[in-house]
C-alpha cells in the first residue's frame, strides 16, 4: 500500500490556475489552466514532449468526474501493482522469488491480464514513439466508466505513472500506433 501511495503522491503534472490579481481580476477573465511535466529519473529525453502533446489533445474532466477519476486511478494502480510485499507476507511465494519477479520488466500480456477485470478492452502495448510513456515501457489505456485511465509501467512491481483524464478526440484512451 505504501508504494501505491507513493505512485499517487508523485504527480507528473501540475495543474495551476492563474486568475490574476487585484480587485475585479476574477470578473475580467475566466481562469487559465496550465500544466508542466516533471520526468522521472530514467525517462528518455522526449518523454515530456510526448506526454504534453497527448495531454493537450485530451478532453478535460468535468467537476462531476473528479471523484470518479480518483477512484478509477486508484483501481487501476491497485490492479497493476504486483503486490510483491503482500504476496510475500501471505506466503504466496518465497520473498526472494517474488522480489526477483517484481524487478523483471513488465510485458503487455501481463499488464493486459491485470487490467482485464477493470476494462477487458483496455489497450496495452509496448510503448511507441508517440506514446505518453517512457521509452521501453508498457503503455496502457483503460476506460473506467466515463474516465480514461492511462500510463506506463516498466517493471512487474507496479505502474510508474497512472493518470485519469477524458478521452482523446477519437473517443479512445490511447492513440493508435
GIMOSUL-V387832 format. One record per residue. N is the residue number from 1. RES is the residue in one letter. BURIAL is + if it has 16 or more other ideal C-beta (glycine too) atoms within 10 Angstrom, else -. Layout:
N_RES_BURIAL + N_RES_BURIAL
//
This chain:
1_X_- + 2_X_- + 3_X_+ + 4_X_+ + 5_X_- + 6_X_- + 7_X_+ + 8_X_- + 9_X_- + 10_X_- + 11_X_- + 12_X_+ + 13_X_- + 14_X_- + 15_X_- + 16_X_- + 17_X_- + 18_X_- + 19_X_- + 20_X_- + 21_X_- + 22_X_- + 23_X_- + 24_X_- + 25_X_- + 26_X_- + 27_X_- + 28_X_- + 29_X_- + 30_X_- + 31_X_- + 32_X_- + 33_X_- + 34_X_- + 35_X_- + 36_X_- + 37_X_+ + 38_X_- + 39_X_- + 40_X_- + 41_X_- + 42_X_- + 43_X_+ + 44_X_- + 45_X_- + 46_X_- + 47_X_+ + 48_X_+ + 49_X_- + 50_X_+ + 51_X_+ + 52_X_- + 53_X_- + 54_X_+ + 55_X_+ + 56_X_- + 57_X_- + 58_X_+ + 59_X_- + 60_X_- + 61_X_+ + 62_X_- + 63_X_- + 64_X_- + 65_X_+ + 66_X_- + 67_X_- + 68_X_- + 69_X_+ + 70_X_- + 71_X_- + 72_X_+ + 73_X_+ + 74_X_+ + 75_X_+ + 76_X_+ + 77_X_+ + 78_X_+ + 79_X_+ + 80_X_+ + 81_X_+ + 82_X_+ + 83_X_+ + 84_X_+ + 85_X_+ + 86_X_- + 87_X_+ + 88_X_+ + 89_X_- + 90_X_- + 91_X_- + 92_X_- + 93_X_- + 94_X_- + 95_X_- + 96_X_- + 97_X_- + 98_X_+ + 99_X_- + 100_X_- + 101_X_- + 102_X_+ + 103_X_- + 104_X_- + 105_X_- + 106_X_+ + 107_X_- + 108_X_+ + 109_X_- + 110_X_+ + 111_X_+ + 112_X_+ + 113_X_- + 114_X_+ + 115_X_+ + 116_X_- + 117_X_- + 118_X_+ + 119_X_+ + 120_X_- + 121_X_- + 122_X_+ + 123_X_+ + 124_X_+ + 125_X_+ + 126_X_- + 127_X_+ + 128_X_- + 129_X_- + 130_X_- + 131_X_+ + 132_X_+ + 133_X_+ + 134_X_+ + 135_X_+ + 136_X_- + 137_X_+ + 138_X_+ + 139_X_+ + 140_X_+ + 141_X_+ + 142_X_+ + 143_X_+ + 144_X_+ + 145_X_- + 146_X_- + 147_X_+ + 148_X_+ + 149_X_+ + 150_X_+ + 151_X_+ + 152_X_+ + 153_X_+ + 154_X_+ + 155_X_+ + 156_X_+ + 157_X_+ + 158_X_+ + 159_X_+ + 160_X_+ + 161_X_+ + 162_X_+ + 163_X_+ + 164_X_+ + 165_X_+ + 166_X_+ + 167_X_+ + 168_X_+ + 169_X_- + 170_X_- + 171_X_- + 172_X_- + 173_X_+ + 174_X_+ + 175_X_+ + 176_X_- + 177_X_-
//
